[in-house]
Amino acid sequence: MFPVTKSAASKILGTEDGPVAQVVNPGGRGEVCIVCEHASPRVPASLGNLGLSDVDRLSHAVWDPGAEALARRLSALLDAPLVLSRVSRLVHDCNRPPEALDACPSRTERIEIPGNRDLTASERAARVHEVYEPFHAEVERVLDGFASLPALVTVHSFTPSWNGEPRSTEIGLLHDADASLATAMLAAAGPTPKVELNMPYSAADGVTHTLRKHGTARSLSNVMVEVRNDLLTEEAAVARIADALTLMLTTAFAHGNAA
C-alpha cells in the first residue's frame, strides 16, 4: 500500500464531488450483493478530465457503458443491494489493487490518458486514499449487513472489439479461485445470448480483484459478469440481458450454488 501524507490525502475530491460510492436498494432482502466498480465516467474537476480528448471522454476506457443500467436492473429483479462507483476507473480502478500498474493507466488500448502519466507515489497514494479505500470500505459495510452469507456478483461491460480484433462473446462469466457459481450459471444458460466461461478475460488477466478481496476472503460464492456493451445500448436490450442473467443466477442458487 502507498503511504498517504496529509497533503496528498486532500487534493482530488472536493465537497461538490460527493461520496465515491452509492448504495442502491440498501434494504434489499435477496441474498446477493451486486457491485459495479466501473459504473461512472465522472472525473473530479481537480483532475481536469485527465487530458482526455472529447472523442475519448465517454469511451470504454473511462467507464463500462451500460453496466450501471444492467446492475440497477439486476438489483431490482433480485431485490439485492448494489454498490456503484461514482468515480471513473481512470482516477483509480477499484477492480485493481493499488500496486497494479493499470490501477491508474496512462493508456488503454489506443486511448491515451495524459493526466495519468508519470504519477508520483504521493499522487497515486491520494487516489488510493480518496477513491479505492472508501469504495471498498462501502462494499465491506454492505456485506457486513447481511444476516447470512450472500453471493457476490460484480457487473461489467466490454467493448465489441479490442485492438481491431472482434469479440464474439456476448456474456462472459469469470471466476477467481471458486468456479462453482460461474459454472452453474453457464450450465443454466440458454443458446442466446452467447455465454462463455472466462471470456473475454480471466483471473490470469488480473481482473478479479474485487472477487478475491471480498468474495474469496469471506468464502462467498462469487462471479464477475461481463456483457458486450453493444448489447446494452437500449433499455429493452438491458432488460433482456438482465432477465437472462437473473434466470441463470436463480437456477444456480436453486441447485445449491449460493454462498
Secondary structure as GFF3:
##gff-version 3
##sequence-region A 1 259
A	DSSP	three_ten_helix	8	10	.	.	.	ID=ss1
A	DSSP	three_ten_helix	15	17	.	.	.	ID=ss2
A	DSSP	beta_strand	21	24	.	.	.	ID=ss3
A	DSSP	beta_strand	32	36	.	.	.	ID=ss4
A	DSSP	three_ten_helix	45	51	.	.	.	ID=ss5
A	DSSP	alpha_helix	67	78	.	.	.	ID=ss6
A	DSSP	beta_strand	82	85	.	.	.	ID=ss7
A	DSSP	three_ten_helix	101	103	.	.	.	ID=ss8
A	DSSP	beta_strand	107	108	.	.	.	ID=ss9
A	DSSP	beta_strand	111	112	.	.	.	ID=ss10
A	DSSP	three_ten_helix	114	116	.	.	.	ID=ss11
A	DSSP	alpha_helix	121	127	.	.	.	ID=ss12
A	DSSP	pi_helix	128	132	.	.	.	ID=ss13
A	DSSP	alpha_helix	133	144	.	.	.	ID=ss14
A	DSSP	beta_strand	151	158	.	.	.	ID=ss15
A	DSSP	beta_strand	161	162	.	.	.	ID=ss16
A	DSSP	beta_strand	165	166	.	.	.	ID=ss17
A	DSSP	beta_strand	171	174	.	.	.	ID=ss18
A	DSSP	alpha_helix	180	188	.	.	.	ID=ss19
A	DSSP	beta_strand	195	197	.	.	.	ID=ss20
A	DSSP	three_ten_helix	203	205	.	.	.	ID=ss21
A	DSSP	alpha_helix	209	210	.	.	.	ID=ss22
A	DSSP	pi_helix	211	216	.	.	.	ID=ss23
A	DSSP	beta_strand	222	228	.	.	.	ID=ss24
A	DSSP	three_ten_helix	229	231	.	.	.	ID=ss25
A	DSSP	alpha_helix	235	254	.	.	.	ID=ss26
###
